[in-house]
Amino acid sequence: MAAQKAESAAPGAAKQSKAAYKSEARKDKSSSWSMCRILFVLVVGVGLAMVKSGFVISFTPGDEDVTNFSKIYGGVKGNDQHSAYDADVARSFYNLANEFYEYGWGDSFHFGFRRKTEPHSVSIRNSQNFIAQKLMVGDMANVLDIGCGIGGPMRGVVRATGANVTGLTINPYQIKRGREITSELSPWMQARCHFSLQDYLKVEGLPEDHYDGAFYMESSLHCENRTQTFKEAFRLLKPGARLVAMEYLTLPGWDPKNLEHQELMRQHLHGNGAAKTPSIAEDLAMVRAAGFEIVEHFDYMDLGNDIYGEENWPWWADLQPHMPDPRRLLLPAHPYVRWMQPTILGALAKIGLLPENVPKTASVMNEGADGLSGLGRVGALTPQYYIGARKPLK
């Protein structure tokens, strides 16, 4: 494992991936128009398949109205914080986003790295196995997944360790969907995967000093004062237990005065229901303020460059324009497909097959994908800065 990296590490660590990405883009440019035509046919097929499967028609974002959600971010510029309560924003966001995320990304709502000839599932597995390794827990150890989504990372950690994991989420639909997925697994998995409806800024009803480990898989991005949720984790963990946090953080390449950076960040915050994004130094300070001792920390995404070199596929590349390769293609998330999704869904809404909320939500999802991946492309943000910490024995 790579040694701890300094907080001031330069954003140049991602240059290898960027160079490989740009080289491939130039090489494939000549055939881009023909591929666009092929993808147009594909996206129509995807849209029809979505209707046929019942995904689109059955999807209604509950009582959430995407226009009201967007008003929360109406005055946000650059890396500003919205004025609403963070947990309320997260609950509303996932009422809108859950089924889009699962359709486009799978049951694990997070990033990772992989070789450019490997499928998306490899990057998901890499990140989950990394967390499992760093937790240092075994069979039936009690672990918390704080901000668990529909349980993809939880199930990955259970498979890797055998731990008894309780996932916390603010969103009732996520618990319902997570339990549906888990119910189709083996009794061994079902006995180790649990869900609890919780605000991770003020957890209620769980035993203190009880858990052998806890992790955040990119989930703290929804709160500005991360010290508050880290304090909750500290309270629930046993002395000596480990915290593994994969954090959305700005990198040294983030320039708050750069107009492109400002717009990309605004898109990311709105389109991902996120709170103001801290720097590496700010986040480390919040972990320490909660009482933890930091054992190690580094940008996990840099590890992909160390392992794969020029073969590394950057975490952001699936969401940016690129020539599809069947070996790695994540079709629903590809820009040539997802950019057309609001139009397809809008046509279905006009003839009464869908609520008007659905194509509007698809547009917000695109904004988040473009902003976040754009920040990654310019070296301004990472979604998985790893912080390994420990609750002191005394």
N, C-alpha and C positions, 0 to 999 in steps of 0.2 A: 504493500500500500504506500502511496506517496506520502512523504513527510508533510507536516503542517506547513501551509503556505502563508506568507505574510499578508496582512490586510491590504497592503499597498501594491499587491501583485498587479502587474500591468495587464491591460486587456489584450495584449499581443499574444496571450496564450491560446487564443482561438484562431490565430492567423493560418495555421495549417489547414484547418477545416474550411475556412473561407477561401483559401487558395484553391483547394480541391473542388469546392463547390463552383467557384467562378470558372475554373478550367473546364469542368464538365458542361457548364452552361454555354460557354463559347463553342465547344465542340459540337453541341447539339443544336445550335441556333438555326442552322440551315434547314432543318426539317421541322421547325416549330409550327409553321402554318399548317402543314398537313396533319400534324399531331393535334392541333387545335380543332380541325374539322372532325377528326376521329373522336376527340373528347366531347365535342358537341353532341355527337350521336350517343356517346356513352352517358352523358349527363341526362339526356332525355330518357334513356333507358333506366338510369338510376331513379329519376323522378317517377316514372311509371311504376317501377318496382316498389318505391316507397308507398305509393298509393295502393298498389295491389296487396302489399303485405299488411296494410292497415296502420302502418306507423304514422303516416301523416294525418289521416282522417281521425285516428284515435287520440292524437296529441292535442291537448288543450292545456294551456298553462294555468289551470285552476282559476283562482280569483285574481291572479296577477295581471296587471295591464302594463305592457312594455312601455307605453308612453309615460305612465306615472313613474315607472322605474327609471327611465332616462332623465326625468326631471331632477332626480337626486344628483345627477352629475352635470346639471345644466350650467353651473357656475365654475366647474372644475377646469383649470388650465394647467397643463404640464403635470407635475407631480403634486398637485394640491390634494388636500383631504376633503372629501364630501362632508356634509353637516349632519347626516343621519346616524342612527345607532348602528354600529358595524354588524351585529348579529342579525338585525332586521333586514339589512341590505343583502346579506348572504342568503338568508331564507328566501327572500323575494327573487334574487338572482337565480337560484337553483330551481325554483318553481318554473321559471322560464327556460332554463338552460339544460336541465337534466337529460331530457330525451334527445336533444340535439347533440349533446356531448356523447351520450352512449352510442347514438347512430354513427357519429363521425369519428369517434376515437376509441370506443370500446368501454369496458366497465371500469377501467383505471384512468382517472382524469389527471394524468400527470405526464411529464416528459421523461427523456432518457437519451442515452447515446447508443449507437450501433454502427457496425460496418455498413458502408453505403450499398452493399449488395444484399443486406439482410432485411427481413420484414419488420414492421413496426412492433410486433410482439416481442422481439428481442430487446428493444430499448426498454420496454415496460418491465420485462423480467430482470434485466440488468439492474435497474434502480431498486426494485423490490428485494432482490437478493443482497444488494449492498446494505440496505437497511437491516435486513435479517442478520447479516454478518456483524454489523456494528452494535446491534442490541445486546449481543452476547447472552442470549437466553436459550432455554431448552424446552423439552416437552412439558406442556401444561403450565409453563411459567405464565403468570398473569401480566398482560401487556395492554396498553391503551393505544388505540389509533385515534388521534385527536384531529377531528375534521375528516371523517372517514369516507365521505361520498357514499357511493353505493357498494363499497366494500372491496373493490378490486385490490388495492394494496394490502388490506387486511388478509384476504385470502392468499395472496402471494407470500406474505410473511408466515402465515400458518403452514403453508406447504413446505416452506424452507426450514422451519424451526419446530413445528408441532406446538407452538405456544397457544395459550388460551387468550384470544384477543377480543377486547371489547371496543367497538368503534363508536365514537361520539359524533353526532351531527345535529345541526339546528333544524334540518329539513325533514318533515315527516314523510314526504314522498321517497326520499332516499332510503329511509329505513324500510319502507314497504318494498321498494324495488330490490334493495340489498337482501332482504329475507327471501324474496322470490328466487333470486339467483342462487343463494346458498342452499335453499331447500332442494335444489336439483343435484346437489353434490352428495358425496358419501356421508354416512353417519359419523365417520371420524372427523370430517371437515365440519359438519354441522355442530358437533359437540364443542368445537373450538372457535367458532365465529359468532359473535354476539353484537347487537346494536342497542344504543341508548340515545334517546332524544335529549340533547343537552346543548346549552349555550356554553361554548368552551371558555367564555370569559367569566362565567360563574357556574361551575359544575355543582350539581346537587345530588345527594343520595348515594354517592359512591364512597367507599371506605378510604380513610386517610392512611398514609404510610403503608400502603398495601401492595402496590403494583411493582413488578420486577423490571419494568421498562416502559417507555412511552415513545411514540414517534409522531411527527408531523410530516406528511407527504405533500408539500407545497400548500398546505391548508392555512397557514397563518397569514397569507396575503390578504385575507378579508378583514384584518383588524389593524388599526394604526398603532395602538398601544400593545405591542406584543408582550411586554412585561406582564400584563394582566393575565394572559392565557398561560404564559410560562410559569407564573406563580401557582396557577391551578394545577399544572402538571407536577410542580415541586411538592405541593401539598399532598397529592395522591400517591407519589412514588415512595418506595421504601428508601431509607438511608443506604447509600451506595449504588442505587439503581441508576441506569443510564437513560438519558434523553438523546434521541436522534432526530434532528430537525433538518429538513430539506427546504431551504428558504428562498423565496423571491427577494432578491436584493439588487440594488443598483451596483454597477461595477465602476471602476475608475474611468471607463470610457463614456459614462453618462455625463452629458454637459447640459445643465439646466438652462443655459442661455441659448442653446442651439435650437432654432425654430423647428427643425425636423424632429429632433429628440422630444421636444415639448408636445408636438402633435401625436407622435407615436405613443408617448406615455398617456396622453389624454385618451386615445383610442383604447389602449390596454386597460386602463382603470375602468372606463365605462363598459367596455365589451366583456370584461371578466369579473365585474362586480367587486373590484379590488379597492383596498384602502391605499393611502399614501405608501409608497415603497421606500423602506429605509436603505441606508448604505450598509456596507459590511461592518464598519466600526459601530454604527448605531445599533445594529441588530445584536452584535456581540455584547454590547453594553446592556441591552435589554435582557439577554439571557443571564448575565451576571447579576443584574439587579433583582432577578427572581430568586437568587440564592445558589445558582448552580456554579460548579467549577467546570470550566471549559477544558476538555481533554485535547481536542484537535479540531481544526476547521480548514476547509479549502473548497474551491469551486469544483463540485463533482463533475461538471461538464468538461473541465480541463482534463480529467482522467481519460475521457474518450480519445483525446489527442495523443495521450501517452500510450494508450493501449493499441490504437488502430493507426496512428499516424495519418498519412494522406488518405487512408481508406475510411476515416471517421466521417459519419454523416451527421452534420450539426443538428442539435436539438430543434432548431427553428426551421430547418430546410423543408420539412414536409408542408409547412404552411406558406412558404414563399414560392413564386413561380419557378418551375424546374421541369425538365423533360422527364416524363414518367418512365420508370424502369419497373417492369412487372415483378422483379424480385423484391422491391422495397415499397411498391406503390400502396399508399393509403388513400384510395380513390375518393371517399366522401369528404376528406379534409383537403384534397388538392385544390388550389385556388381556381383552376379552370372549371372545376365542378362546383365548389361551394359559392363562388361568385355568382353563378347562375341560379343557385337555389332560391333566393328571394323572388326571382322572376317566375320560376316554375310554380312555387307555392302561392305567389300572388295571383297567378292565373286561376289556380284552383280555388282561391278565396273569392275571386270575382264571380265564379259560377256557384258559389255557395257550398263547396265541399269542405272548406276550412274556415275557421275564424280568422278575421283580419289580423289578429294578434300574431299569428304564426309566421307569415312572411316578414312582418316587422321584427320579430324576434330573430329570425334568420339574419337579417341585416345587422343587428346588434352583435350577434355571434361573429359575423365576418369582421366587424370593426375590431373586436377583441383579438381575433386571430391575426389580422394584419398589423395591429399595433404591437402586440407582443412579439411576434416573429420579426418585425422590423427592428425592435429594440435589440433582439438577439443578433440580427444581421450586422448592426453597427457596433456591437460590443458594449452596449449600455446596460444590459440587464441579464441576470441568470435566474432561472426558476428553481435551481437546485444547488444553492450554496450549502454545503454540508457543515453542520455544527454538531459535534459529539460532546456531550456534557454529562456530568455526574452529580447526583445529590450527595453532599458530604455525609460521612458517617456520623458526624456529630454536629 
